[in-house]
Amino acid sequence: MQAVIAAILLTVAALVSLNSFVIINPGEAGVLSILGKAQDGALIEGIHLKPPFISQVDLYDLKVQKFEVPAQSSTKDLQDLSASFAINFRIDPLEVVVIRRTQGSLQNIVAKIIAPQTQESFKIAAARRTIEEAITQRNELKNDFDEALSSRLNKYGLVILDTSIVDLAFSPEFAKAVEEKQIAEQRARRAVFVAQEASQQAQADINRAKGKAEAQRLLAETLKAQGGQLVLQKEAIEAWRNGGARMPNVLVLNGDTSGAGGAIPFLFNLKDLEEMAK
């Protein structure tokens, strides 16, 4: 009988000892509650005593937490805009007791604080710009969002370390409008290119026409001058030699054999020459 009592006493003593302390690991903080009431002062890493059976310790992870939170809003020009934010945050260890009293678990923190405050912060950032500005000024949109979110979450004992825009989407109607605008801009650029090409071609034609007219003028002046007939005769002979012209049946040449400037006609029939050659 005494052995049984001794065994019971040892068992009770073991249970009491096991429930009389708690170990807090690095990167954690604990909140001691006695009879359901949270006690002041967070428990940091190490061994801590606690009243057995009537107390419990809630642990909170102080390491960086990451959650992806969706948000929707309207821009300054009343266009629908949706986004998804990856939010990195951690719990302020000095505010763990307050968080335990007001919010409870980490899941409640995300659902009741971070998600709605993300939505409100995104509305603030999106309402400051049009949808085109939200797309083209993505960094500015993020900066406005970060500023609004940090100021809202600091009072809850949450420290925002970093945020990033995972996705930014707009309505199908706006997407169609953007596509139509791009097509119109491409057509406009094509029209400008065609107009410039036509203008350049017209200018080239004008330059060629001016060059041809100038060449004809110079040729006419040459033919009017003394010795112009020799130029024509030379060009005719060269064309005939190069196969670019057909030799006529009758050829008339004017030559100056007197040395006094008198023109002596010289006429012969090529067919007669061909018959004589036979």
PAZA-938297 format. One record per residue: residue number from 1; x, z, y of N, C-alpha, C in turn; residue in one letter. Coordinates in nm, 2 decimals. Layout:
BEGIN
- lumtor|n_X|n_Z|n_Y|ca_X|ca_Z|ca_Y|c_X|c_Z|c_Y|pavex
- NUM|X|Z|Y|X|Z|Y|X|Z|Y|a;
...
This chain:
BEGIN
- lumtor|n_X|n_Z|n_Y|ca_X|ca_Z|ca_Y|c_X|c_Z|c_Y|pavex
- 1|0.08|0.00|-0.12|0.00|0.00|0.00|0.09|0.00|0.13|m;
- 2|0.19|0.08|0.12|0.28|0.09|0.24|0.35|-0.05|0.26|q;
- 3|0.38|-0.11|0.15|0.45|-0.24|0.16|0.36|-0.34|0.22|a;
- 4|0.23|-0.34|0.19|0.13|-0.43|0.25|0.12|-0.41|0.40|v;
- 5|0.11|-0.28|0.44|0.10|-0.24|0.58|0.23|-0.29|0.65|i;
- 6|0.34|-0.27|0.59|0.47|-0.31|0.65|0.47|-0.46|0.67|a;
- 7|0.42|-0.54|0.57|0.42|-0.68|0.59|0.33|-0.73|0.70|a;
- 8|0.21|-0.66|0.71|0.12|-0.69|0.82|0.18|-0.67|0.96|i;
- 9|0.25|-0.55|0.97|0.31|-0.51|1.09|0.42|-0.62|1.13|l;
- 10|0.50|-0.66|1.03|0.60|-0.76|1.06|0.54|-0.89|1.10|l;
- 11|0.43|-0.93|1.04|0.36|-1.05|1.08|0.31|-1.05|1.22|t;
- 12|0.25|-0.93|1.25|0.20|-0.91|1.39|0.31|-0.92|1.49|v;
- 13|0.42|-0.85|1.46|0.54|-0.85|1.54|0.60|-0.98|1.57|a;
- 14|0.60|-1.06|1.46|0.65|-1.20|1.47|0.56|-1.29|1.56|a;
- 15|0.43|-1.27|1.54|0.34|-1.35|1.63|0.35|-1.31|1.77|l;
- 16|0.36|-1.18|1.79|0.38|-1.13|1.93|0.50|-1.18|1.99|v;
- 17|0.61|-1.18|1.92|0.74|-1.23|1.97|0.73|-1.37|2.00|s;
- 18|0.67|-1.45|1.91|0.66|-1.59|1.93|0.58|-1.63|2.05|l;
- 19|0.48|-1.55|2.08|0.39|-1.57|2.19|0.43|-1.50|2.32|n;
- 20|0.55|-1.44|2.32|0.59|-1.37|2.44|0.69|-1.45|2.52|s;
- 21|0.73|-1.57|2.48|0.82|-1.65|2.56|0.79|-1.79|2.55|f;
- 22|0.84|-1.87|2.64|0.82|-2.02|2.64|0.95|-2.08|2.68|v;
- 23|0.98|-2.20|2.63|1.10|-2.27|2.66|1.06|-2.40|2.74|i;
- 24|1.12|-2.41|2.86|1.09|-2.52|2.95|1.21|-2.62|2.94|i;
- 25|1.19|-2.74|2.89|1.30|-2.84|2.88|1.34|-2.90|3.01|n;
- 26|1.46|-2.96|3.02|1.50|-3.03|3.14|1.40|-3.14|3.17|p;
- 27|1.37|-3.16|3.30|1.28|-3.27|3.34|1.14|-3.22|3.33|g;
- 28|1.11|-3.09|3.31|0.98|-3.04|3.30|0.96|-2.92|3.39|e;
- 29|0.83|-2.89|3.42|0.80|-2.77|3.49|0.67|-2.71|3.43|a;
- 30|0.66|-2.58|3.42|0.54|-2.52|3.36|0.47|-2.44|3.46|g;
- 31|0.34|-2.42|3.43|0.25|-2.34|3.51|0.19|-2.23|3.42|v;
- 32|0.22|-2.11|3.45|0.17|-2.00|3.37|0.03|-1.96|3.41|l;
- 33|-0.06|-1.95|3.31|-0.20|-1.91|3.34|-0.23|-1.79|3.25|s;
- 34|-0.28|-1.68|3.32|-0.31|-1.55|3.25|-0.46|-1.54|3.26|i;
- 35|-0.53|-1.53|3.15|-0.67|-1.52|3.14|-0.74|-1.63|3.22|l;
- 36|-0.68|-1.75|3.21|-0.74|-1.87|3.28|-0.70|-1.89|3.42|g;
- 37|-0.62|-1.80|3.48|-0.59|-1.81|3.62|-0.44|-1.85|3.64|k;
- 38|-0.42|-1.96|3.71|-0.28|-2.01|3.73|-0.21|-1.92|3.82|a;
- 39|-0.09|-1.88|3.78|0.00|-1.79|3.85|0.09|-1.87|3.95|q;
- 40|0.12|-1.80|4.06|0.21|-1.86|4.16|0.35|-1.88|4.10|d;
- 41|0.42|-1.98|4.15|0.55|-2.00|4.11|0.56|-2.08|3.98|g;
- 42|0.62|-2.20|3.99|0.64|-2.29|3.87|0.75|-2.24|3.79|a;
- 43|0.74|-2.26|3.66|0.84|-2.23|3.56|0.94|-2.34|3.54|l;
- 44|1.06|-2.33|3.58|1.16|-2.43|3.57|1.23|-2.43|3.43|i;
- 45|1.32|-2.52|3.40|1.38|-2.53|3.27|1.45|-2.39|3.23|e;
- 46|1.44|-2.36|3.10|1.50|-2.23|3.05|1.39|-2.16|2.97|g;
- 47|1.42|-2.03|2.94|1.33|-1.94|2.86|1.26|-1.85|2.96|i;
- 48|1.13|-1.84|2.94|1.05|-1.75|3.03|0.96|-1.66|2.94|h;
- 49|0.94|-1.53|2.98|0.85|-1.44|2.91|0.71|-1.46|2.96|l;
- 50|0.62|-1.44|2.87|0.48|-1.45|2.91|0.40|-1.35|2.83|k;
- 51|0.29|-1.30|2.88|0.20|-1.20|2.80|0.15|-1.27|2.68|p;
- 52|0.16|-1.22|2.56|0.11|-1.28|2.44|-0.04|-1.28|2.43|p;
- 53|-0.09|-1.39|2.37|-0.23|-1.40|2.33|-0.33|-1.43|2.45|f;
- 54|-0.29|-1.38|2.57|-0.38|-1.39|2.68|-0.33|-1.49|2.79|i;
- 55|-0.23|-1.56|2.76|-0.17|-1.65|2.85|-0.14|-1.79|2.78|s;
- 56|-0.12|-1.89|2.87|-0.08|-2.02|2.82|0.00|-2.09|2.93|q;
- 57|0.09|-2.18|2.89|0.17|-2.25|2.99|0.14|-2.40|2.98|v;
- 58|0.11|-2.46|3.09|0.08|-2.61|3.10|0.21|-2.67|3.15|d;
- 59|0.26|-2.77|3.07|0.38|-2.84|3.10|0.35|-2.97|3.18|l;
- 60|0.44|-3.00|3.28|0.43|-3.12|3.36|0.56|-3.20|3.35|y;
- 61|0.56|-3.33|3.33|0.68|-3.41|3.32|0.72|-3.44|3.47|d;
- 62|0.84|-3.40|3.50|0.89|-3.43|3.64|0.97|-3.56|3.65|l;
- 63|0.99|-3.63|3.54|1.06|-3.75|3.54|0.97|-3.86|3.61|k;
- 64|1.04|-3.97|3.63|0.97|-4.08|3.70|0.86|-4.14|3.61|v;
- 65|0.74|-4.15|3.67|0.62|-4.21|3.60|0.59|-4.34|3.65|q;
- 66|0.55|-4.43|3.57|0.51|-4.57|3.61|0.37|-4.60|3.56|k;
- 67|0.29|-4.65|3.65|0.15|-4.69|3.61|0.12|-4.82|3.69|f;
- 68|0.05|-4.91|3.62|0.01|-5.03|3.69|-0.14|-5.02|3.73|e;
- 69|-0.17|-5.03|3.86|-0.30|-5.01|3.91|-0.36|-5.13|3.98|v;
- 70|-0.48|-5.18|3.94|-0.54|-5.29|4.01|-0.61|-5.25|4.14|p;
- 71|-0.62|-5.35|4.23|-0.69|-5.33|4.36|-0.75|-5.46|4.41|a;
- 72|-0.86|-5.44|4.48|-0.93|-5.56|4.54|-0.96|-5.53|4.68|q;
- 73|-0.96|-5.63|4.76|-0.99|-5.61|4.91|-1.03|-5.75|4.97|s;
- 74|-1.07|-5.74|5.10|-1.10|-5.86|5.17|-1.00|-5.87|5.29|s;
- 75|-0.96|-5.99|5.32|-0.86|-6.01|5.42|-0.93|-6.02|5.56|t;
- 76|-0.85|-6.04|5.66|-0.90|-6.04|5.80|-1.00|-6.16|5.82|k;
- 77|-0.98|-6.27|5.75|-1.07|-6.38|5.75|-1.18|-6.38|5.64|d;
- 78|-1.20|-6.26|5.59|-1.31|-6.23|5.49|-1.29|-6.31|5.36|l;
- 79|-1.17|-6.33|5.32|-1.14|-6.39|5.19|-1.11|-6.28|5.09|q;
- 80|-1.16|-6.31|4.96|-1.14|-6.21|4.86|-0.99|-6.22|4.81|d;
- 81|-0.93|-6.10|4.79|-0.79|-6.09|4.75|-0.78|-5.98|4.65|l;
- 82|-0.72|-6.00|4.54|-0.70|-5.90|4.44|-0.55|-5.89|4.41|s;
- 83|-0.51|-5.77|4.36|-0.37|-5.75|4.33|-0.35|-5.65|4.22|a;
- 84|-0.23|-5.64|4.17|-0.20|-5.54|4.07|-0.07|-5.48|4.11|s;
- 85|-0.06|-5.35|4.12|0.06|-5.28|4.17|0.12|-5.20|4.06|f;
- 86|0.25|-5.21|4.05|0.33|-5.12|3.96|0.38|-5.01|4.05|a;
- 87|0.34|-4.89|4.02|0.38|-4.77|4.11|0.46|-4.67|4.03|i;
- 88|0.58|-4.65|4.09|0.67|-4.55|4.03|0.66|-4.42|4.12|n;
- 89|0.64|-4.31|4.05|0.62|-4.19|4.13|0.67|-4.07|4.04|f;
- 90|0.68|-3.96|4.10|0.71|-3.83|4.03|0.64|-3.72|4.10|r;
- 91|0.63|-3.61|4.02|0.56|-3.49|4.07|0.66|-3.40|4.14|i;
- 92|0.62|-3.36|4.26|0.71|-3.26|4.33|0.70|-3.13|4.26|d;
- 93|0.82|-3.08|4.21|0.81|-2.95|4.13|0.76|-2.83|4.21|p;
- 94|0.77|-2.84|4.34|0.72|-2.73|4.42|0.57|-2.73|4.44|l;
- 95|0.51|-2.84|4.40|0.36|-2.85|4.41|0.29|-2.85|4.27|e;
- 96|0.37|-2.81|4.17|0.31|-2.82|4.04|0.19|-2.72|4.02|v;
- 97|0.20|-2.60|4.08|0.09|-2.51|4.07|-0.03|-2.56|4.14|v;
- 98|-0.02|-2.62|4.26|-0.13|-2.67|4.33|-0.19|-2.78|4.25|v;
- 99|-0.11|-2.87|4.19|-0.16|-2.98|4.11|-0.24|-2.93|3.99|i;
- 100|-0.19|-2.82|3.93|-0.26|-2.76|3.82|-0.40|-2.71|3.86|r;
- 101|-0.40|-2.65|3.98|-0.53|-2.59|4.02|-0.63|-2.69|4.07|r;
- 102|-0.58|-2.80|4.12|-0.67|-2.90|4.19|-0.70|-3.02|4.10|t;
- 103|-0.60|-3.06|4.02|-0.62|-3.19|3.95|-0.61|-3.17|3.80|q;
- 104|-0.53|-3.08|3.75|-0.52|-3.06|3.61|-0.41|-3.15|3.55|g;
- 105|-0.45|-3.23|3.46|-0.35|-3.31|3.38|-0.30|-3.43|3.46|s;
- 106|-0.19|-3.49|3.40|-0.14|-3.61|3.46|-0.24|-3.73|3.46|l;
- 107|-0.32|-3.74|3.35|-0.42|-3.84|3.35|-0.52|-3.83|3.46|q;
- 108|-0.56|-3.71|3.49|-0.65|-3.69|3.61|-0.58|-3.73|3.74|n;
- 109|-0.45|-3.70|3.75|-0.38|-3.74|3.87|-0.39|-3.89|3.89|i;
- 110|-0.37|-3.97|3.78|-0.37|-4.11|3.79|-0.51|-4.16|3.83|v;
- 111|-0.61|-4.11|3.75|-0.75|-4.16|3.77|-0.81|-4.11|3.90|a;
- 112|-0.79|-3.99|3.94|-0.86|-3.93|4.05|-0.78|-3.94|4.19|k;
- 113|-0.65|-3.96|4.18|-0.57|-3.97|4.30|-0.51|-4.10|4.32|i;
- 114|-0.42|-4.14|4.23|-0.34|-4.26|4.25|-0.43|-4.39|4.26|i;
- 115|-0.52|-4.40|4.16|-0.60|-4.53|4.16|-0.69|-4.54|4.28|a;
- 116|-0.77|-4.44|4.33|-0.85|-4.47|4.45|-0.76|-4.48|4.57|p;
- 117|-0.65|-4.41|4.58|-0.56|-4.42|4.70|-0.49|-4.55|4.71|q;
- 118|-0.46|-4.61|4.59|-0.41|-4.74|4.59|-0.51|-4.84|4.64|t;
- 119|-0.63|-4.83|4.60|-0.74|-4.92|4.65|-0.75|-4.91|4.80|q;
- 120|-0.75|-4.79|4.85|-0.77|-4.77|5.00|-0.65|-4.83|5.07|e;
- 121|-0.53|-4.80|5.02|-0.41|-4.85|5.09|-0.40|-5.00|5.09|s;
- 122|-0.44|-5.06|4.98|-0.44|-5.21|4.98|-0.54|-5.27|5.07|f;
- 123|-0.66|-5.20|5.09|-0.76|-5.25|5.19|-0.70|-5.24|5.33|k;
- 124|-0.62|-5.14|5.36|-0.56|-5.13|5.49|-0.46|-5.24|5.52|i;
- 125|-0.37|-5.27|5.41|-0.27|-5.37|5.43|-0.33|-5.51|5.43|a;
- 126|-0.43|-5.54|5.35|-0.49|-5.67|5.35|-0.57|-5.70|5.47|a;
- 127|-0.64|-5.60|5.53|-0.72|-5.63|5.65|-0.65|-5.66|5.77|a;
- 128|-0.51|-5.65|5.77|-0.43|-5.68|5.89|-0.39|-5.82|5.89|r;
- 129|-0.42|-5.90|5.80|-0.38|-6.04|5.80|-0.48|-6.13|5.73|r;
- 130|-0.47|-6.26|5.75|-0.55|-6.36|5.69|-0.50|-6.38|5.54|t;
- 131|-0.57|-6.45|5.46|-0.53|-6.47|5.33|-0.40|-6.56|5.32|i;
- 132|-0.39|-6.65|5.41|-0.27|-6.73|5.41|-0.15|-6.64|5.45|e;
- 133|-0.17|-6.55|5.54|-0.06|-6.46|5.58|-0.03|-6.37|5.47|e;
- 134|-0.13|-6.32|5.39|-0.10|-6.23|5.28|-0.02|-6.30|5.18|a;
- 135|-0.04|-6.43|5.16|0.04|-6.50|5.06|0.18|-6.53|5.11|i;
- 136|0.19|-6.58|5.23|0.32|-6.62|5.29|0.40|-6.50|5.34|t;
- 137|0.34|-6.39|5.37|0.41|-6.27|5.42|0.39|-6.16|5.32|q;
- 138|0.43|-6.19|5.19|0.41|-6.09|5.08|0.49|-5.96|5.10|r;
- 139|0.62|-5.97|5.16|0.70|-5.85|5.18|0.63|-5.76|5.29|n;
- 140|0.58|-5.82|5.39|0.52|-5.75|5.50|0.39|-5.68|5.44|e;
- 141|0.32|-5.75|5.36|0.20|-5.69|5.29|0.24|-5.57|5.21|l;
- 142|0.34|-5.58|5.13|0.39|-5.47|5.05|0.44|-5.35|5.14|k;
- 143|0.51|-5.38|5.25|0.56|-5.27|5.33|0.44|-5.19|5.39|n;
- 144|0.34|-5.26|5.44|0.22|-5.19|5.49|0.15|-5.11|5.38|d;
- 145|0.14|-5.16|5.26|0.08|-5.09|5.15|0.16|-4.97|5.12|f;
- 146|0.30|-4.98|5.11|0.38|-4.86|5.08|0.36|-4.75|5.18|d;
- 147|0.36|-4.79|5.31|0.35|-4.69|5.41|0.22|-4.62|5.40|e;
- 148|0.11|-4.69|5.38|-0.02|-4.63|5.37|-0.03|-4.54|5.24|a;
- 149|0.02|-4.59|5.13|0.01|-4.51|5.01|0.09|-4.38|5.01|l;
- 150|0.21|-4.39|5.06|0.30|-4.28|5.07|0.24|-4.17|5.15|s;
- 151|0.19|-4.20|5.27|0.13|-4.10|5.36|0.01|-4.03|5.29|s;
- 152|-0.06|-4.11|5.21|-0.18|-4.05|5.14|-0.15|-3.96|5.02|r;
- 153|-0.04|-4.00|4.95|-0.01|-3.93|4.82|0.08|-3.80|4.85|l;
- 154|0.15|-3.80|4.96|0.24|-3.69|4.98|0.16|-3.56|4.99|n;
- 155|0.04|-3.56|5.04|-0.03|-3.43|5.05|-0.08|-3.38|4.92|k;
- 156|-0.07|-3.47|4.82|-0.11|-3.42|4.68|0.00|-3.38|4.60|y;
- 157|0.12|-3.37|4.65|0.24|-3.33|4.58|0.30|-3.44|4.49|g;
- 158|0.27|-3.57|4.53|0.32|-3.68|4.45|0.42|-3.76|4.54|l;
- 159|0.54|-3.79|4.49|0.64|-3.86|4.56|0.65|-4.00|4.51|v;
- 160|0.62|-4.10|4.60|0.63|-4.24|4.57|0.77|-4.29|4.58|i;
- 161|0.83|-4.34|4.47|0.96|-4.39|4.47|0.97|-4.54|4.49|l;
- 162|0.88|-4.61|4.44|0.89|-4.76|4.45|0.75|-4.82|4.41|d;
- 163|0.72|-4.93|4.47|0.60|-5.01|4.43|0.64|-5.15|4.43|t;
- 164|0.57|-5.23|4.35|0.59|-5.37|4.34|0.46|-5.44|4.32|s;
- 165|0.44|-5.56|4.37|0.32|-5.64|4.35|0.34|-5.72|4.22|i;
- 166|0.27|-5.68|4.12|0.28|-5.75|3.99|0.21|-5.89|4.00|v;
- 167|0.09|-5.89|4.06|0.01|-6.01|4.07|-0.07|-6.01|4.20|d;
- 168|-0.08|-6.13|4.26|-0.16|-6.14|4.38|-0.24|-6.27|4.36|l;
- 169|-0.38|-6.25|4.36|-0.47|-6.36|4.33|-0.58|-6.37|4.43|a;
- 170|-0.63|-6.49|4.45|-0.73|-6.52|4.55|-0.85|-6.59|4.48|f;
- 171|-0.95|-6.61|4.55|-1.08|-6.66|4.49|-1.06|-6.81|4.45|s;
- 172|-1.13|-6.86|4.35|-1.13|-7.00|4.31|-1.16|-7.10|4.43|p;
- 173|-1.25|-7.05|4.52|-1.28|-7.14|4.63|-1.16|-7.16|4.72|e;
- 174|-1.09|-7.05|4.75|-0.97|-7.07|4.83|-0.86|-7.15|4.76|f;
- 175|-0.85|-7.13|4.63|-0.75|-7.21|4.55|-0.78|-7.36|4.57|a;
- 176|-0.91|-7.39|4.56|-0.95|-7.53|4.57|-0.92|-7.58|4.71|k;
- 177|-0.94|-7.50|4.81|-0.92|-7.54|4.95|-0.77|-7.56|4.97|a;
- 178|-0.68|-7.47|4.91|-0.54|-7.49|4.93|-0.49|-7.62|4.86|v;
- 179|-0.55|-7.65|4.74|-0.51|-7.77|4.67|-0.55|-7.90|4.76|e;
- 180|-0.67|-7.89|4.81|-0.72|-8.01|4.90|-0.63|-8.02|5.02|e;
- 181|-0.59|-7.91|5.08|-0.51|-7.91|5.20|-0.37|-7.98|5.16|k;
- 182|-0.31|-7.94|5.05|-0.19|-7.99|5.01|-0.20|-8.14|4.98|q;
- 183|-0.31|-8.19|4.92|-0.33|-8.33|4.90|-0.34|-8.40|5.03|i;
- 184|-0.41|-8.35|5.13|-0.43|-8.41|5.26|-0.29|-8.42|5.33|a;
- 185|-0.21|-8.32|5.32|-0.08|-8.32|5.38|0.01|-8.42|5.32|e;
- 186|0.00|-8.44|5.19|0.08|-8.54|5.12|0.04|-8.68|5.16|q;
- 187|-0.09|-8.70|5.17|-0.14|-8.83|5.22|-0.10|-8.86|5.36|r;
- 188|-0.10|-8.76|5.45|-0.06|-8.77|5.59|0.09|-8.81|5.59|a;
- 189|0.17|-8.74|5.51|0.31|-8.77|5.51|0.34|-8.91|5.46|r;
- 190|0.26|-8.95|5.36|0.27|-9.09|5.31|0.23|-9.19|5.41|r;
- 191|0.13|-9.16|5.49|0.08|-9.26|5.59|0.19|-9.27|5.70|a;
- 192|0.25|-9.16|5.74|0.36|-9.16|5.84|0.48|-9.24|5.79|v;
- 193|0.51|-9.23|5.66|0.62|-9.30|5.60|0.59|-9.45|5.60|f;
- 194|0.47|-9.49|5.56|0.43|-9.63|5.56|0.44|-9.69|5.70|v;
- 195|0.39|-9.61|5.80|0.39|-9.66|5.94|0.53|-9.68|5.99|a;
- 196|0.62|-9.58|5.96|0.76|-9.60|6.00|0.82|-9.72|5.93|q;
- 197|0.79|-9.74|5.80|0.85|-9.85|5.73|0.80|-9.98|5.79|e;
- 198|0.67|-9.99|5.82|0.62|-10.11|5.88|0.68|-10.14|6.02|a;
- 199|0.70|-10.03|6.10|0.77|-10.04|6.23|0.91|-10.09|6.22|s;
- 200|0.98|-10.03|6.12|1.12|-10.08|6.10|1.13|-10.22|6.05|q;
- 201|1.03|-10.26|5.97|1.03|-10.40|5.92|1.00|-10.50|6.04|q;
- 202|0.90|-10.46|6.12|0.87|-10.54|6.24|0.99|-10.55|6.33|a;
- 203|1.06|-10.44|6.35|1.17|-10.45|6.44|1.28|-10.54|6.38|q;
- 204|1.30|-10.53|6.25|1.39|-10.62|6.18|1.36|-10.76|6.20|a;
- 205|1.23|-10.80|6.19|1.18|-10.93|6.21|1.21|-10.98|6.35|d;
- 206|1.18|-10.89|6.44|1.21|-10.92|6.58|1.36|-10.95|6.61|i;
- 207|1.44|-10.87|6.55|1.59|-10.89|6.56|1.63|-11.02|6.50|n;
- 208|1.58|-11.05|6.38|1.61|-11.17|6.31|1.57|-11.29|6.40|r;
- 209|1.45|-11.28|6.46|1.39|-11.39|6.54|1.48|-11.41|6.66|a;
- 210|1.52|-11.30|6.73|1.61|-11.31|6.84|1.74|-11.37|6.81|k;
- 211|1.79|-11.33|6.69|1.92|-11.38|6.65|1.91|-11.53|6.62|g;
- 212|1.80|-11.58|6.56|1.78|-11.72|6.53|1.77|-11.80|6.66|k;
- 213|1.69|-11.74|6.75|1.67|-11.81|6.88|1.80|-11.82|6.96|a;
- 214|1.88|-11.72|6.95|2.01|-11.72|7.02|2.10|-11.83|6.95|e;
- 215|2.10|-11.83|6.82|2.18|-11.93|6.75|2.14|-12.07|6.78|a;
- 216|2.00|-12.09|6.79|1.95|-12.23|6.83|1.99|-12.26|6.97|q;
- 217|1.99|-12.16|7.06|2.02|-12.19|7.20|2.17|-12.23|7.21|r;
- 218|2.26|-12.16|7.14|2.40|-12.19|7.14|2.42|-12.33|7.08|l;
- 219|2.35|-12.36|6.97|2.36|-12.49|6.91|2.32|-12.60|7.00|l;
- 220|2.21|-12.58|7.07|2.16|-12.68|7.17|2.26|-12.70|7.28|a;
- 221|2.32|-12.60|7.33|2.42|-12.61|7.43|2.54|-12.69|7.38|e;
- 222|2.58|-12.66|7.26|2.69|-12.73|7.20|2.66|-12.88|7.18|t;
- 223|2.54|-12.91|7.14|2.50|-13.06|7.12|2.50|-13.13|7.26|l;
- 224|2.46|-13.06|7.36|2.45|-13.12|7.49|2.59|-13.15|7.55|k;
- 225|2.68|-13.06|7.51|2.82|-13.08|7.56|2.89|-13.20|7.50|a;
- 226|3.00|-13.24|7.56|3.07|-13.35|7.50|3.13|-13.31|7.37|q;
- 227|3.11|-13.40|7.27|3.15|-13.38|7.14|3.05|-13.32|7.05|g;
- 228|2.92|-13.31|7.10|2.81|-13.26|7.02|2.78|-13.35|6.90|g;
- 229|2.80|-13.48|6.91|2.77|-13.57|6.80|2.87|-13.54|6.68|q;
- 230|2.99|-13.51|6.72|3.09|-13.48|6.61|3.05|-13.36|6.53|l;
- 231|2.98|-13.26|6.60|2.93|-13.14|6.53|2.83|-13.18|6.43|v;
- 232|2.73|-13.26|6.47|2.63|-13.31|6.38|2.68|-13.38|6.26|l;
- 233|2.78|-13.47|6.29|2.84|-13.55|6.18|2.91|-13.46|6.08|q;
- 234|2.98|-13.36|6.13|3.05|-13.27|6.05|2.96|-13.19|5.96|k;
- 235|2.85|-13.14|6.02|2.75|-13.06|5.94|2.68|-13.15|5.83|e;
- 236|2.66|-13.27|5.86|2.59|-13.36|5.77|2.69|-13.39|5.65|a;
- 237|2.81|-13.41|5.68|2.91|-13.44|5.57|2.93|-13.32|5.48|i;
- 238|2.93|-13.20|5.55|2.95|-13.07|5.47|2.83|-13.05|5.38|e;
- 239|2.71|-13.07|5.43|2.59|-13.05|5.35|2.58|-13.15|5.23|a;
- 240|2.63|-13.27|5.26|2.63|-13.37|5.15|2.73|-13.33|5.04|w;
- 241|2.84|-13.29|5.08|2.94|-13.25|4.99|2.90|-13.13|4.90|r;
- 242|2.83|-13.03|4.96|2.79|-12.91|4.89|2.66|-12.93|4.82|n;
- 243|2.61|-13.05|4.82|2.49|-13.07|4.74|2.36|-13.02|4.81|g;
- 244|2.37|-12.98|4.93|2.25|-12.93|5.00|2.17|-13.03|5.07|g;
- 245|2.21|-13.16|5.07|2.14|-13.27|5.14|2.16|-13.40|5.06|a;
- 246|2.07|-13.49|5.08|2.07|-13.61|5.01|2.12|-13.72|5.11|r;
- 247|2.22|-13.80|5.07|2.27|-13.90|5.15|2.17|-14.01|5.17|m;
- 248|2.14|-14.05|5.30|2.04|-14.16|5.33|2.09|-14.30|5.28|p;
- 249|2.00|-14.38|5.27|2.03|-14.52|5.23|2.10|-14.60|5.34|n;
- 250|2.06|-14.57|5.47|2.11|-14.64|5.58|2.18|-14.53|5.67|v;
- 251|2.30|-14.55|5.71|2.38|-14.45|5.79|2.43|-14.52|5.91|l;
- 252|2.40|-14.46|6.03|2.44|-14.51|6.15|2.53|-14.41|6.22|v;
- 253|2.65|-14.45|6.25|2.75|-14.36|6.32|2.79|-14.42|6.45|l;
- 254|2.80|-14.34|6.55|2.85|-14.38|6.68|2.99|-14.33|6.70|n;
- 255|3.08|-14.41|6.73|3.22|-14.37|6.74|3.28|-14.43|6.87|g;
- 256|3.38|-14.36|6.91|3.45|-14.41|7.04|3.58|-14.45|6.99|d;
- 257|3.60|-14.59|6.98|3.72|-14.65|6.94|3.80|-14.70|7.06|t;
- 258|3.74|-14.70|7.18|3.81|-14.77|7.29|3.89|-14.67|7.36|s;
- 259|3.86|-14.54|7.34|3.93|-14.43|7.42|3.88|-14.42|7.56|g;
- 260|3.78|-14.50|7.60|3.73|-14.49|7.73|3.59|-14.42|7.74|a;
- 261|3.54|-14.37|7.63|3.42|-14.30|7.63|3.30|-14.39|7.59|g;
- 262|3.32|-14.51|7.56|3.22|-14.60|7.52|3.18|-14.58|7.38|g;
- 263|3.05|-14.59|7.35|3.00|-14.56|7.21|2.98|-14.69|7.14|a;
- 264|3.04|-14.72|7.03|3.03|-14.84|6.95|2.96|-14.81|6.82|i;
- 265|2.84|-14.87|6.81|2.76|-14.84|6.69|2.82|-14.89|6.56|p;
- 266|2.81|-14.82|6.46|2.86|-14.86|6.33|2.75|-14.84|6.23|f;
- 267|2.70|-14.96|6.17|2.58|-14.95|6.08|2.62|-15.02|5.95|l;
- 268|2.58|-14.95|5.84|2.60|-15.01|5.71|2.49|-14.95|5.62|f;
- 269|2.46|-15.04|5.51|2.36|-15.00|5.42|2.43|-14.95|5.29|n;
- 270|2.40|-14.83|5.24|2.46|-14.78|5.12|2.42|-14.86|5.00|l;
- 271|2.30|-14.92|5.00|2.26|-14.99|4.88|2.35|-15.11|4.86|k;
- 272|2.39|-15.17|4.98|2.48|-15.29|4.97|2.61|-15.25|4.91|d;
- 273|2.66|-15.13|4.95|2.78|-15.09|4.89|2.77|-15.06|4.74|l;
- 274|2.66|-15.01|4.70|2.64|-14.99|4.56|2.64|-15.12|4.48|e;
- 275|2.57|-15.23|4.54|2.56|-15.36|4.47|2.70|-15.42|4.47|e;
- 276|2.78|-15.40|4.57|2.91|-15.46|4.58|3.00|-15.39|4.47|m;
- 277|2.98|-15.27|4.45|3.06|-15.19|4.36|3.03|-15.24|4.22|a;
- 278|2.91|-15.29|4.19|2.87|-15.34|4.06|2.94|-15.47|4.03|k;
